[in-house]
Amino acid sequence: MLVGAWDTGQVMTALPLVFDAPKRGLPPRHLADLSVAERAAAVAELGEKPFRAKQLSNHYFSRLTVDPADMTDIPAASRSRLVESLMPTLLTEVRALEADRGATRKTLWRAHDGTLLESVLMRYPDRATLCISSQAGCGMACPFCATGQGGLDRNLSTAEIVDQVRSAAAVMRDGTMPGGPGRLSNIVFMGMGEPLANYKRVVAAVRRITDPAPGGLGIGQRSVTVSTVGLAPAIRKLADEKMQVRLAVSLHTPDDELRDTLVPVNNRWSVDEVLSAARYYADTSGRRVSIEYALIRDINDQPWRAELLAKRLRQHLGQLVHVNVIPLNPTPGSKWDASPKPVEREFVRLVNAGGVACTVRDTRGQDIAAACGQLAAEG
Ligand code: SAH
């Protein structure tokens, strides 16, 4: 996947380092990779006046612009030097697809090295949520997810994650979506990739997204959700960051036997280990944890599983939990589909009856392959 079409197996084994091209990799350094202090240092290194760091931050994080022509408060010579070394173009829009009469927009981005990734903007009457990617592709190999089927391409840099948000914030502000100008209010790490497998860059991105402008984009930490397959040690580490972000855990079944196949990383960290890490997160953050449950016909939708789910969640998390049922979205090559509505209703009823809050997530963008588990970034 990462090698050019002209590569042959023979050449590759003989000279792997020389011929491993075109090399894909992280982009050059960008303002959005850096903390406020690091930005000041980077500007000083270029021999520019310290206040230029704040001017650049203001353009990027407050005015949401990356166009040098907008930066008229910086003299031309300095501007090109600063932009060249701190604001390389990271993401180029390849195409945008719309659904729900324009209220859902999926954007396909190309990174500097040709890597493709997607993000999805969803506008609701009272809020606008952006679903962002933390990796191009995903290495977790969940069999019902199109991203997982494609494998991992590479991690995204902090700035590549942040730039998806900056760009959607500009779309909302400029009112180019139906409904006129608005504000990007929520961010969910539910696009491509496993955020906790790209831990350091994701945490830095959360800080850039949530720090007040012009240090960051100024979106409240409580409005950011990090969704994970359940990398238990990383969940605990995230709790210790003492941020107010919401944690979502993609559980999909309460028993290890089935979860070992639905979420292969369960072979490493079991349901118990994942739920006790989730409890630690809930206790440390004081926030309820969301449990994601993609409901799959005849696979994980049995009444006994609903009862067992409620029981185990109550044991581990008490009232500090909420279940989101996601009707399975179809993916290419998968034989599975969503449960019939009556089965879904009964599942939700049983979880609620078991003492755990449970609702069905509204699905957006199925017709443009923008719904949960459908992001494949096909150019
Ligand atoms: N890797 C992280 C982030 C991806 S979030 C995680 O797994 O949590 C995407 C969510 O959609 C996850 O809960 C995932 O399990 C779910 N999902 C994947 N494929 C799906 C599908 N075909 N239908 C419905 N939900 C799906």
Boltz pocket constraint, residues with backbone or C-beta under 6 A from the ligand:
constraints:
  - pocket:
      binder: B
      contacts: [[A, 140], [A, 142], [A, 144], [A, 145], [A, 146], [A, 189], [A, 190], [A, 191], [A, 192], [A, 193], [A, 194], [A, 195], [A, 227], [A, 228], [A, 229], [A, 248], [A, 249], [A, 250], [A, 292], [A, 293], [A, 294], [A, 326], [A, 327], [A, 328], [A, 329], [A, 330], [A, 331], [A, 372], [A, 373], [A, 374]]
      max_distance: 6.0
